[in-house]
Amino acid sequence: MALGIGAKAPDFKLPSTSGKNLSKSEDLDGKPFILYFYPKDFTPGCTAEACEFRDQFEAFRDLDIPVFGVSRDSIDSHLKFKKQHRLPFELLSDRDGKICKAYDALIPLIKMPKRITYLINDKHEVAAVFSEMFESKGHIESMLASLKS
């Protein structure tokens, strides 16, 4: 079950493909953002989702909403994935799965991230959520519709 609308977004500090750690409370203080969790770099569904975020990136940028992808993959894997698919947003590495778990984005028995996307508002509350493991394109459409309403 995903975090509900209005829930306080858990804090995080994760290694990023920028080469720095990204902290919700420090780097994103007072800013809205999209945090999308996905199972694994280079898998078909995850590649399609990342490329859809890439292809729609301008719409998010125009609304001043940064996008961050999160999985348990290493930064090395993320850097290769980002380069191969020309992703214009940062990927965050949650190697131990603690942040995935805090956002209820971890499949319990296999400890793999679920496909779930959160729109976090400027007060760092969940403004919108889309959780559908097999519908990668729906995540982007849902977030854009939430931002326009």
Contacts in CASP RR format, 6 or more apart in sequence:
PFRMAT RR
TARGET T0000
AUTHOR 0000-0000-0000
METHOD contacts of the structure
MODEL  1
MALGIGAKAPDFKLPSTSGKNLSKSEDLDGKPFILYFYPKDFTPGCTAEA
CEFRDQFEAFRDLDIPVFGVSRDSIDSHLKFKKQHRLPFELLSDRDGKIC
KAYDALIPLIKMPKRITYLINDKHEVAAVFSEMFESKGHIESMLASLKS
1 104 0 8 1.000
2 103 0 8 1.000
2 104 0 8 1.000
2 105 0 8 1.000
2 116 0 8 1.000
2 118 0 8 1.000
2 129 0 8 1.000
2 131 0 8 1.000
3 9 0 8 1.000
3 103 0 8 1.000
3 104 0 8 1.000
3 118 0 8 1.000
3 126 0 8 1.000
3 129 0 8 1.000
4 126 0 8 1.000
4 129 0 8 1.000
5 126 0 8 1.000
5 127 0 8 1.000
5 128 0 8 1.000
5 129 0 8 1.000
6 125 0 8 1.000
6 126 0 8 1.000
6 127 0 8 1.000
7 125 0 8 1.000
7 126 0 8 1.000
8 124 0 8 1.000
8 125 0 8 1.000
9 24 0 8 1.000
9 35 0 8 1.000
9 103 0 8 1.000
9 118 0 8 1.000
9 120 0 8 1.000
9 124 0 8 1.000
9 125 0 8 1.000
9 126 0 8 1.000
10 24 0 8 1.000
10 99 0 8 1.000
10 102 0 8 1.000
10 103 0 8 1.000
11 23 0 8 1.000
11 24 0 8 1.000
11 25 0 8 1.000
12 22 0 8 1.000
12 23 0 8 1.000
12 24 0 8 1.000
12 92 0 8 1.000
12 94 0 8 1.000
12 99 0 8 1.000
12 102 0 8 1.000
13 21 0 8 1.000
13 22 0 8 1.000
13 23 0 8 1.000
13 24 0 8 1.000
13 26 0 8 1.000
14 21 0 8 1.000
14 22 0 8 1.000
14 70 0 8 1.000
14 92 0 8 1.000
14 93 0 8 1.000
14 94 0 8 1.000
14 99 0 8 1.000
15 21 0 8 1.000
15 22 0 8 1.000
15 75 0 8 1.000
15 92 0 8 1.000
15 93 0 8 1.000
16 22 0 8 1.000
16 68 0 8 1.000
16 75 0 8 1.000
16 90 0 8 1.000
16 91 0 8 1.000
16 92 0 8 1.000
16 93 0 8 1.000
17 75 0 8 1.000
17 78 0 8 1.000
17 79 0 8 1.000
17 82 0 8 1.000
17 90 0 8 1.000
17 91 0 8 1.000
17 92 0 8 1.000
18 90 0 8 1.000
19 75 0 8 1.000
22 28 0 8 1.000
22 68 0 8 1.000
22 90 0 8 1.000
22 92 0 8 1.000
24 124 0 8 1.000
28 66 0 8 1.000
28 120 0 8 1.000
28 124 0 8 1.000
30 122 0 8 1.000
30 123 0 8 1.000
30 124 0 8 1.000
31 64 0 8 1.000
31 66 0 8 1.000
31 122 0 8 1.000
32 64 0 8 1.000
32 65 0 8 1.000
32 119 0 8 1.000
32 120 0 8 1.000
32 121 0 8 1.000
32 122 0 8 1.000
32 127 0 8 1.000
33 65 0 8 1.000
33 66 0 8 1.000
33 67 0 8 1.000
33 68 0 8 1.000
33 120 0 8 1.000
34 60 0 8 1.000
34 65 0 8 1.000
34 66 0 8 1.000
34 67 0 8 1.000
34 68 0 8 1.000
34 117 0 8 1.000
34 118 0 8 1.000
34 119 0 8 1.000
34 120 0 8 1.000
34 143 0 8 1.000
35 68 0 8 1.000
35 69 0 8 1.000
35 70 0 8 1.000
35 103 0 8 1.000
35 117 0 8 1.000
35 118 0 8 1.000
35 120 0 8 1.000
36 49 0 8 1.000
36 53 0 8 1.000
36 67 0 8 1.000
36 68 0 8 1.000
36 69 0 8 1.000
36 70 0 8 1.000
36 115 0 8 1.000
36 116 0 8 1.000
36 117 0 8 1.000
36 118 0 8 1.000
36 139 0 8 1.000
37 69 0 8 1.000
37 70 0 8 1.000
37 71 0 8 1.000
37 100 0 8 1.000
37 103 0 8 1.000
37 105 0 8 1.000
37 113 0 8 1.000
37 114 0 8 1.000
37 115 0 8 1.000
37 116 0 8 1.000
37 117 0 8 1.000
38 46 0 8 1.000
38 49 0 8 1.000
38 50 0 8 1.000
38 69 0 8 1.000
38 70 0 8 1.000
38 71 0 8 1.000
38 113 0 8 1.000
38 115 0 8 1.000
39 46 0 8 1.000
39 71 0 8 1.000
39 112 0 8 1.000
39 113 0 8 1.000
39 114 0 8 1.000
39 115 0 8 1.000
40 46 0 8 1.000
40 71 0 8 1.000
40 72 0 8 1.000
40 73 0 8 1.000
40 112 0 8 1.000
41 71 0 8 1.000
41 73 0 8 1.000
41 77 0 8 1.000
41 78 0 8 1.000
41 80 0 8 1.000
41 81 0 8 1.000
41 91 0 8 1.000
42 77 0 8 1.000
42 81 0 8 1.000
42 84 0 8 1.000
45 115 0 8 1.000
45 136 0 8 1.000
46 71 0 8 1.000
46 115 0 8 1.000
46 136 0 8 1.000
47 81 0 8 1.000
47 85 0 8 1.000
48 136 0 8 1.000
48 137 0 8 1.000
49 115 0 8 1.000
49 136 0 8 1.000
49 137 0 8 1.000
49 139 0 8 1.000
49 140 0 8 1.000
50 69 0 8 1.000
50 81 0 8 1.000
50 85 0 8 1.000
50 87 0 8 1.000
51 85 0 8 1.000
52 136 0 8 1.000
52 137 0 8 1.000
52 139 0 8 1.000
52 140 0 8 1.000
53 60 0 8 1.000
53 67 0 8 1.000
53 69 0 8 1.000
53 87 0 8 1.000
53 89 0 8 1.000
53 140 0 8 1.000
54 85 0 8 1.000
54 86 0 8 1.000
54 87 0 8 1.000
54 88 0 8 1.000
54 89 0 8 1.000
56 140 0 8 1.000
56 144 0 8 1.000
57 67 0 8 1.000
57 88 0 8 1.000
57 89 0 8 1.000
59 144 0 8 1.000
60 66 0 8 1.000
60 67 0 8 1.000
60 143 0 8 1.000
60 144 0 8 1.000
60 147 0 8 1.000
63 147 0 8 1.000
65 119 0 8 1.000
65 147 0 8 1.000
66 89 0 8 1.000
66 90 0 8 1.000
67 89 0 8 1.000
68 89 0 8 1.000
68 90 0 8 1.000
68 91 0 8 1.000
68 92 0 8 1.000
69 89 0 8 1.000
69 90 0 8 1.000
69 91 0 8 1.000
69 92 0 8 1.000
70 91 0 8 1.000
70 92 0 8 1.000
70 93 0 8 1.000
70 94 0 8 1.000
70 99 0 8 1.000
70 100 0 8 1.000
70 105 0 8 1.000
70 113 0 8 1.000
71 78 0 8 1.000
71 91 0 8 1.000
71 93 0 8 1.000
71 94 0 8 1.000
71 113 0 8 1.000
72 93 0 8 1.000
72 94 0 8 1.000
72 95 0 8 1.000
72 96 0 8 1.000
72 97 0 8 1.000
72 100 0 8 1.000
72 111 0 8 1.000
72 112 0 8 1.000
72 113 0 8 1.000
73 81 0 8 1.000
73 91 0 8 1.000
73 93 0 8 1.000
74 93 0 8 1.000
74 95 0 8 1.000
75 93 0 8 1.000
78 91 0 8 1.000
78 92 0 8 1.000
78 93 0 8 1.000
81 87 0 8 1.000
81 91 0 8 1.000
82 91 0 8 1.000
92 99 0 8 1.000
94 100 0 8 1.000
94 113 0 8 1.000
97 106 0 8 1.000
97 111 0 8 1.000
97 113 0 8 1.000
100 106 0 8 1.000
100 113 0 8 1.000
100 114 0 8 1.000
103 116 0 8 1.000
103 118 0 8 1.000
104 116 0 8 1.000
105 113 0 8 1.000
105 114 0 8 1.000
105 116 0 8 1.000
106 112 0 8 1.000
106 113 0 8 1.000
106 114 0 8 1.000
107 113 0 8 1.000
107 114 0 8 1.000
114 131 0 8 1.000
114 133 0 8 1.000
115 131 0 8 1.000
115 132 0 8 1.000
115 133 0 8 1.000
115 134 0 8 1.000
115 136 0 8 1.000
115 139 0 8 1.000
116 129 0 8 1.000
116 130 0 8 1.000
116 131 0 8 1.000
117 129 0 8 1.000
117 130 0 8 1.000
117 131 0 8 1.000
117 139 0 8 1.000
117 140 0 8 1.000
117 142 0 8 1.000
117 143 0 8 1.000
118 126 0 8 1.000
118 128 0 8 1.000
118 129 0 8 1.000
119 126 0 8 1.000
119 127 0 8 1.000
119 128 0 8 1.000
119 129 0 8 1.000
119 143 0 8 1.000
119 146 0 8 1.000
119 147 0 8 1.000
120 126 0 8 1.000
120 127 0 8 1.000
121 127 0 8 1.000
127 146 0 8 1.000
128 142 0 8 1.000
128 143 0 8 1.000
128 146 0 8 1.000
130 138 0 8 1.000
130 139 0 8 1.000
130 142 0 8 1.000
130 143 0 8 1.000
132 138 0 8 1.000
132 139 0 8 1.000
END
